[in-house]
C-alpha cells in the first residue's frame, strides 16, 4: 500500500528505495508546505469534528470532485484504485494521498501519453497490453490500439489525481468529504 511504500522509503536505504520504485512505482518525499497542510488538516479534522459531518454532503462532494477516477462502494471510475478496501479509515493515510497524490504513485496508476502515427495524442492509464496491442483507459473511454500505431510513449511521474483538490472546498466541505471517505459503509444521497 502507499502507507507501506512510505515506510520503506523512510528507511533511507538507497538499494531498497530503488527496488521499491522499480516494482511499485514513482516515489518522492513530500515537501514541507504539503507536510504543514497535512498537519493542519489532521489537527482540524479530529474525531469530534468529523462526528459533526454531513456524510450525505460528503458523498455529493466525492461524486462531484473524485468519482470519475476511483471506485468507492462499487461506484465511480476505473482510472484510480478501488478505495472501498483501502486504508481510508486512517486519517493520515487519506490526507497524505489527497494533499500530495504524486508522492507515491503505484505503477498501474501512472499517466501515460501516447503519440500516434496519425498525429493524435492520447492520455490515460494503460489498463492492459499484449505483444501486439495496448488498452488505454481515459476518463471518457477505453481504447485498444495496435502498438505499431504508437510512435512515442511517455509515462508521467505525476498521479492522475490532481493536487490541490481540497483547496476549492470550505473547511466544512473538507470535513464532510473526509468523514464520508472514512465512513465504513455507503451513505444515502440527500434528496
C-alpha positions in Angstrom: 0.0 0.0 0.0 1.1 3.6 -0.2 1.5 3.5 3.6 4.0 0.7 3.4 5.8 2.3 0.5 6.2 5.4 2.6 7.6 3.4 5.5 10.1 1.6 3.2 11.1 5.0 1.7 11.6 6.4 5.2 14.3 3.8 5.9 16.6 5.9 3.6 18.2 2.7 2.2 19.2 3.6 -1.4 19.1 0.0 -2.7 15.8 -0.8 -1.1 14.3 2.5 -2.3 15.5 1.8 -5.9 14.0 -1.7 -5.8 10.7 -0.3 -4.3 10.5 2.3 -7.1 11.2 -0.4 -9.8 8.5 -2.7 -8.5 5.9 -0.3 -7.1 6.1 3.0 -8.9 7.3 6.5 -8.5 8.2 7.7 -5.0 9.3 11.0 -3.6 9.3 12.8 -0.3 6.5 15.2 0.5 7.7 18.9 0.6 7.4 21.0 3.7 4.5 23.1 2.6 2.4 20.0 2.0 3.5 18.4 5.2 2.3 21.5 7.0 -1.0 21.4 5.1 -1.4 17.7 6.1 -0.6 18.5 9.8 -3.1 21.5 9.8 -5.8 19.3 8.4 -5.0 16.5 10.8 -5.4 18.9 13.7 -8.7 20.3 12.5 -10.3 17.1 11.4 -10.5 15.5 14.8 -12.9 12.6 15.6 -15.2 15.2 17.3 -15.1 17.5 14.2 -15.8 14.5 11.9 -18.7 13.4 14.1 -20.5 16.6 13.1 -20.0 16.0 9.4 -22.8 15.8 6.9 -22.0 12.4 5.3 -24.5 12.8 2.5 -22.9 16.1 1.6 -19.5 14.4 1.7 -20.8 11.8 -0.7 -22.0 14.6 -3.0 -18.6 16.2 -2.9 -16.9 12.9 -3.7 -19.2 12.4 -6.7 -18.5 15.9 -7.9 -14.8 16.0 -7.4 -13.5 12.5 -7.3 -15.8 9.8 -8.7 -14.6 9.9 -12.3 -11.4 8.2 -11.3 -11.5 5.9 -8.2 -14.2 3.4 -7.2 -15.9 3.6 -3.8 -18.7 1.1 -2.9 -18.8 -0.1 -6.5 -19.5 3.4 -7.9 -17.1 5.6 -9.8 -14.4 5.4 -12.5 -11.8 2.9 -13.3 -8.8 5.2 -13.7 -7.9 5.1 -10.0 -7.9 2.5 -7.3 -10.9 0.9 -5.5 -11.0 2.9 -2.3 -13.5 0.6 -0.7 -10.9 -1.7 0.8 -8.0 0.7 1.1 -6.6 2.3 4.3 -9.1 5.1 4.1 -10.1 4.7 7.8 -6.7 6.2 8.7 -6.9 10.0 8.6 -3.2 10.3 8.0 -3.3 7.9 5.0 -6.2 9.8 3.4 -4.6 13.3 3.9 -1.2 12.2 2.6 -2.7 10.8 -0.5 -5.1 13.7 -1.1 -2.8 16.6 -0.3 0.2 15.1 -2.1 -1.1 12.5 -4.6 2.1 12.4 -6.6 4.3 11.4 -3.7 3.6 7.7 -4.1 2.3 6.7 -7.5 1.7 3.0 -8.0 2.9 1.7 -11.4 -0.7 0.9 -12.5 -1.9 4.4 -12.0 0.8 6.4 -13.8 -0.5 8.7 -16.5 0.8 7.7 -20.0 0.8 9.9 -23.1 0.8 8.1 -26.4 1.6 9.8 -29.7 0.2 8.0 -32.7 1.2 7.9 -36.4 -1.9 9.8 -37.4 -0.8 12.8 -35.3 -3.2 12.2 -32.4 -2.1 12.2 -28.7 -3.9 10.1 -26.2 -3.5 10.2 -22.4 -4.7 7.8 -19.8 -3.7 4.7 -17.9 -2.5 1.6 -19.6 -5.1 -1.0 -18.5 -3.6 -4.0 -20.3 -1.3 -5.0 -23.1 -0.3 -7.9 -25.2 2.6 -8.4 -27.6 0.5 -6.6 -30.3 -1.9 -4.2 -28.6 -2.3 -2.0 -25.6 -5.5 -0.8 -24.0 -5.5 2.8 -22.7 -8.2 3.9 -20.2 -9.1 7.5 -20.0 -11.9 9.4 -18.3 -14.1 9.2 -21.5 -13.3 5.8 -22.9 -11.2 2.7 -23.2 -9.2 2.4 -26.4 -7.4 -0.7 -27.7 -4.6 0.3 -30.1 -2.1 -1.6 -32.2 1.4 -1.0 -30.8 2.6 -0.4 -34.3 0.4 2.7 -34.5 2.2 4.3 -31.4 5.2 6.4 -32.3 6.1 7.6 -28.8 5.1 6.6 -25.2 5.7 8.9 -22.3 4.9 7.8 -18.7 4.5 10.8 -16.5 5.7 10.7 -12.8 2.5 12.5 -11.6 -0.6 10.9 -10.2 -3.7 11.1 -12.3 -5.3 12.7 -9.2 -4.8 16.5 -9.3 -3.1 18.3 -6.5 -5.0 21.0 -4.6 -8.3 19.0 -4.6 -9.2 20.3 -1.1 -8.2 23.9 -1.9 -11.6 24.7 -3.5 -13.5 23.4 -0.5 -14.6 25.2 2.6 -13.4 23.7 6.0 -16.9 22.2 6.4 -16.9 20.7 2.9 -13.5 19.3 3.6 -14.7 17.8 6.9 -17.8 16.3 5.2 -15.7 14.8 2.3 -13.1 13.3 4.7 -15.7 11.9 7.1 -17.6 10.3 4.1 -14.4 8.8 2.8 -13.6 7.4 6.3 -17.1 6.1 6.8 -17.2 2.2 6.8 -20.3 1.9 4.7 -22.2 3.8 1.9 -24.5 6.6 2.9 -27.7 7.7 1.1 -27.6 10.8 -1.0 -29.5 13.8 0.0 -33.0 14.2 -1.5 
